[in-house]
Every structure is written in structure tokens, then in C-alpha cells.
Amino acid sequence: VAPYISNNGEFSRELAALTSGAIIKIPISLARLALKDFVTEYNYSQCVKSETISGRFDFKYPNLRLALNEIVSR
């Protein structure tokens, strides 16, 4: 859960920026063949409005870059 919406494209760009890696774009039709029913979760994030939880919860990582940086730097 995070206070922002992120999709696979944004996640890939942020991860590539932190790791100096390349982004490999996979067509959704190919992803569907490999991932079957999981392709929706792979390609789109689920969203809870931040107003719903932001007043009652302090996020450790307020954005995707900070969260990924924590993981990558380990």
C-alpha cells in the first residue's frame, strides 16, 4: 500500500534509473501468454484513495523512488 498510484511502466522506469539498467518493453499480448490471469495485476496497480488512509497512517516511503532505493541499496 502506498499513497500514490503506480503502474508497471513507472515501476520499471524508476527501477532502471536506480540500477542503471535498461527497460524492456513487453507487449501486453506476450505478457498475457506468459502470465495468464495475472496479467492485470502485472500491468495495473490497485488503488485505494490516499484520503482514505493518509490521515490514519504514516507511510515509511512516501514515493516509489524512495521505496525502491531502500530495496536496491541493500
C-alpha positions as CSV (number, residue, x, y, z in Angstrom):
1,V,0.0,0.0,0.0
2,A,1.3,3.4,-0.9
3,P,0.0,7.0,-1.0
4,Y,0.3,7.1,-4.8
5,I,-0.7,5.2,-7.9
6,S,2.0,3.4,-9.9
7,N,1.8,1.1,-12.8
8,N,4.3,-1.4,-14.3
9,G,5.8,1.2,-16.7
10,E,6.5,3.7,-13.9
11,F,7.9,1.0,-11.7
12,S,10.2,-0.2,-14.5
13,R,11.4,3.3,-15.2
14,E,12.2,4.1,-11.6
15,L,14.0,0.7,-11.1
16,A,16.0,1.2,-14.3
17,A,17.0,4.7,-13.1
18,L,18.2,3.4,-9.7
19,T,20.1,0.5,-11.1
20,S,21.4,2.0,-14.4
21,G,19.5,-0.8,-16.1
22,A,17.5,-0.9,-19.3
23,I,13.8,-1.0,-19.7
24,I,12.5,-4.0,-21.6
25,K,9.0,-3.4,-23.0
26,I,6.9,-6.5,-23.3
27,P,3.8,-6.3,-25.4
28,I,0.6,-7.0,-23.4
29,S,-0.3,-9.9,-25.7
30,L,3.0,-11.6,-24.9
31,A,2.6,-10.9,-21.2
32,R,-0.9,-12.4,-21.3
33,L,0.5,-15.6,-22.8
34,A,3.1,-15.9,-20.1
35,L,1.2,-14.7,-17.1
36,K,-2.4,-15.8,-18.0
37,D,-4.8,-14.3,-15.5
38,F,-2.1,-12.5,-13.5
39,V,-1.5,-10.0,-16.4
40,T,-4.0,-7.5,-14.9
41,E,-2.1,-7.4,-11.6
42,Y,1.2,-7.2,-13.5
43,N,0.2,-4.3,-15.7
44,Y,-2.0,-2.2,-13.4
45,S,-1.9,-1.3,-9.8
46,Q,-4.8,-1.4,-7.4
47,C,-5.7,1.9,-5.8
48,V,-7.1,3.0,-2.5
49,K,-7.7,6.7,-2.3
50,S,-5.0,8.3,-0.2
51,E,-7.5,10.3,1.7
52,T,-9.0,7.1,3.0
53,I,-5.8,6.1,4.8
54,S,-3.4,9.1,4.8
55,G,-4.9,10.7,7.9
56,R,-4.6,7.5,9.9
57,F,-1.3,6.1,8.6
58,D,2.2,7.4,8.2
59,F,3.9,5.9,5.2
60,K,7.5,4.9,5.6
61,Y,8.2,5.6,2.0
62,P,6.1,8.5,0.6
63,N,7.0,7.7,-3.1
64,L,8.1,4.8,-5.3
65,R,11.7,6.0,-5.8
66,L,12.4,6.1,-2.0
67,A,10.9,2.6,-1.6
68,L,12.9,1.1,-4.4
69,N,16.0,2.9,-3.3
70,E,15.7,1.1,0.1
71,I,15.4,-2.3,-1.6
72,V,18.2,-1.7,-4.2
73,S,20.7,-0.3,-1.7
74,R,20.6,-3.5,0.4
